[in-house]
C-alpha cells in the first residue's frame, strides 16, 4: 500500500459534485503537484487528505490511518501530529509574535516546545527571517510571512506536507524561493510533499504532475 491511497473518492456539496471518483496513490517521501484551475476540486481533495474535510464516498488511507473511519478527535490529532499545512494565506495570528505563531501547534500538541523552538530558530536562520521571529505578522513583508508559515508547517517535522497555492500571494522571485525551499526541506526531512496550484512555474519543479479538471484527476 502507498503512503497515500485514495480510491474512488467523491465529494458533494448538495447537488454539486466537486470530486468524481478520484484515485490517487503516492509513495512515502515522494513529491507531487496537482494542477488545476480555481474551482476544479484540487483544494477540496487536499483538505480531505489533510483531514480537514470528510469525503462523501470512496476510501482514503494515509500511512496507517483510515481517514474514512476516524472521528473528529482522531482527525484533530492526525492533523496536529503528522500533517503540516502551507496555505496561500498564512493565517498567522496578529496578536502573537511570529515565533509564538510557529510554536502554537507544539503547545497545543503538548510537545517539547524548547526542542521545537531550537529547530524553528535554525530554520529561520537558514531562510533569512531570524530577525522576524520577535516581530508580529503585520510588521513583516508578505514573502517573510510565507516563510514564517513554512517554518510553522515544518516545525513539528510532519510526515506529510500539504500546500494549497503556497505561492499565490508572492512575486516571481519569492515564489521561486518558497518552491525550492519546500522541495529542499521535504527532501532532507523525508517528508511526503503534495502541492496543489494553478501556477505553471511551480509545477515545472516537480517530476510527478497530476491534473484536476471538474473534479476528475488524471496524470
C-alpha distance (Angstrom), angle and dihedral (degrees) to the residues before:
residue distance angle dihedral
X1 . . .
X2 3.82 . .
X3 3.79 122.0 .
X4 3.81 89.0 -107.8
X5 3.81 115.7 32.7
X6 3.79 117.1 176.4
X7 3.80 116.3 175.5
X8 3.82 122.8 -172.8
X9 3.79 91.9 -26.7
X10 3.80 112.9 -174.2
X11 3.79 131.0 179.9
X12 3.76 126.7 -171.7
X13 3.78 132.7 -178.2
X14 3.77 104.4 -162.3
X15 3.79 105.4 -53.3
X16 3.77 92.9 -19.4
X17 3.82 113.1 104.8
X18 3.80 105.6 -151.6
X19 3.83 97.6 170.4
X20 3.80 123.2 29.6
X21 3.81 114.7 -160.4
X22 3.78 96.3 -47.9
X23 3.81 115.6 -165.3
X24 3.79 116.1 -166.7
X25 3.80 134.1 161.3
X26 3.80 127.7 -176.5
X27 3.79 128.4 176.4
X28 3.80 122.6 -131.4
X29 3.81 112.3 -85.1
X30 3.81 93.2 16.4
X31 3.79 125.3 133.5
X32 3.78 121.5 -139.9
X33 3.78 139.7 166.2
X34 3.80 128.2 -153.6
X35 3.80 113.3 -155.1
X36 3.75 124.0 -159.7
X37 3.78 145.0 133.9
X38 3.78 122.7 -95.6
X39 3.81 109.0 -73.6
X40 3.81 94.4 21.5
X41 3.82 92.7 118.8
X42 3.80 98.4 -108.5
X43 3.81 95.2 120.4
X44 3.80 91.9 46.4
X45 3.79 89.7 54.0
X46 3.81 90.4 49.3
X47 3.81 90.6 51.7
X48 3.81 90.5 51.2
X49 3.82 90.9 51.9
X50 3.81 88.8 49.3
X51 3.79 94.4 49.1
X52 3.80 93.6 -113.8
X53 3.81 93.9 113.7
X54 3.78 131.1 33.5
X55 3.77 120.0 -131.1
X56 3.80 122.2 -121.8
X57 3.79 95.4 -143.4
X58 3.80 142.4 -4.0
X59 3.80 128.4 41.7
X60 3.77 136.8 -79.7
X61 3.81 131.3 -171.4
X62 3.80 125.5 -175.2
X63 3.78 112.9 -171.7
X64 3.79 106.5 -47.0
X65 3.80 93.0 -20.1
X66 3.78 125.9 103.9
X67 3.80 97.9 -157.0
X68 3.80 90.7 -170.7
X69 3.81 91.4 67.1
X70 3.81 100.8 38.2
X71 3.81 121.4 109.0
X72 3.81 124.2 -136.3
X73 3.82 94.8 -91.0
X74 3.80 92.1 49.2
X75 3.81 91.1 49.2
X76 3.81 90.4 49.8
X77 3.82 90.4 53.6
X78 3.80 90.6 46.5
X79 3.80 91.6 52.5
X80 3.79 94.1 46.7
X81 3.79 98.6 43.9
X82 3.79 105.4 33.6
X83 3.81 111.1 19.6
X84 3.78 130.9 70.1
X85 3.79 118.3 -164.1
X86 3.80 128.0 -155.9
X87 3.78 113.4 -177.1
X88 3.81 133.3 -174.7
X89 3.80 87.2 -112.4
X90 3.77 111.4 50.5
X91 3.85 98.0 -140.8
X92 3.79 91.5 -151.5
X93 3.80 112.5 165.2
X94 3.80 109.6 -115.8
X95 3.81 92.7 -150.0
X96 3.82 92.1 60.9
X97 3.78 129.5 66.1
X98 3.78 116.3 -112.1
X99 3.80 90.8 -104.1
X100 3.80 90.8 50.4
X101 3.81 88.8 50.8
X102 3.79 90.3 52.4
X103 3.80 93.1 49.2
X104 3.81 96.4 44.6
X105 3.87 95.6 91.6
X106 3.82 89.6 50.0
X107 3.79 92.0 51.3
X108 3.80 92.2 47.0
X109 3.79 90.3 48.3
X110 3.82 92.0 46.6
X111 3.80 91.8 -123.8
X112 3.80 129.7 155.3
X113 3.80 96.0 -75.0
X114 3.82 95.5 -173.9
X115 3.80 91.5 54.6
X116 3.79 92.9 47.0
X117 3.81 91.7 46.5
X118 3.80 90.5 54.6
X119 3.80 90.3 50.9
X120 3.83 91.7 46.1
X121 3.80 91.8 50.8
X122 3.79 90.1 51.9
X123 3.80 90.6 51.5
X124 3.81 90.8 47.3
X125 3.78 90.4 53.3
X126 3.80 91.2 50.8
X127 3.80 91.4 48.0
X128 3.79 94.5 47.5
X129 3.81 96.3 -116.8
X130 3.81 100.1 104.2
X131 3.82 91.0 118.2
X132 3.81 90.1 52.3
X133 3.81 94.9 63.8
X134 3.81 94.6 83.2
X135 3.79 92.7 45.3
X136 3.79 129.4 81.7
X137 3.84 123.1 -109.3
X138 3.82 93.3 -106.1
X139 3.80 90.1 56.4
X140 3.82 96.0 62.7
X141 3.81 136.0 61.1
X142 3.80 127.0 -94.8
X143 3.79 91.6 -106.0
X144 3.79 91.0 51.3
X145 3.82 91.1 47.3
X146 3.79 90.3 54.6
X147 3.80 90.8 50.9
X148 3.81 89.7 51.5
X149 3.81 86.9 49.6
X150 3.79 89.4 52.1
X151 3.82 92.2 50.0
X152 3.80 90.2 50.5
X153 3.80 90.5 51.4
X154 3.81 92.9 49.0
X155 3.81 98.5 38.2
X156 3.82 93.8 87.6
X157 3.83 90.1 48.9
X158 3.82 93.1 -124.3
X159 3.77 121.9 -157.8
X160 3.82 88.5 -138.1
X161 3.82 127.6 41.3
X162 3.82 116.4 -166.2
X163 3.80 120.5 -169.1
X164 3.79 124.8 -170.2
X165 3.83 110.9 -165.2
X166 3.83 89.9 -36.1
X167 3.81 92.5 179.1
X168 3.80 98.0 39.4
X169 3.82 95.0 112.1
X170 3.80 97.5 36.7
X171 3.78 133.6 94.7
X172 3.80 118.4 -117.0
X173 3.81 94.6 -94.3
X174 3.81 94.8 51.3
X175 3.80 90.4 40.6
X176 3.80 89.6 58.6
X177 3.82 91.7 47.8
X178 3.81 94.5 49.7
X179 3.81 93.4 46.4
X180 3.78 93.1 50.3
X181 3.80 90.9 46.8
X182 3.79 92.1 51.4
X183 3.79 90.7 53.2
X184 3.81 95.1 42.6
X185 3.79 96.9 47.2
X186 3.80 94.6 42.8
X187 3.80 88.6 51.2
X188 3.80 93.1 51.8
X189 3.80 93.1 45.8
X190 3.81 95.1 41.7
X191 3.79 88.9 -123.3
X192 3.79 121.2 163.2
X193 3.81 106.3 -121.9
X194 3.80 125.7 -155.6
X195 3.81 119.1 176.1
X196 3.80 128.0 -177.9
X197 3.79 117.8 -162.0
X198 3.78 146.5 142.1
X199 3.82 90.2 -145.4
X200 3.81 111.1 113.5
X201 3.81 92.2 -160.9
X202 3.80 92.4 57.0
X203 3.80 93.0 50.7
X204 3.82 92.4 54.7
X205 3.83 88.6 70.3
X206 3.82 92.5 62.7
X207 3.79 129.3 76.9
X208 3.82 93.2 -160.3
X209 3.80 112.8 59.4
X210 3.80 128.4 172.8
X211 3.79 128.2 -173.6
X212 3.81 126.9 -141.0
X213 3.79 118.5 -159.4
X214 3.81 121.4 170.9
X215 3.80 92.1 -22.8
X216 3.80 94.6 -49.0
X217 3.81 118.2 116.8
X218 3.79 123.3 -151.4
X219 3.79 137.4 161.9
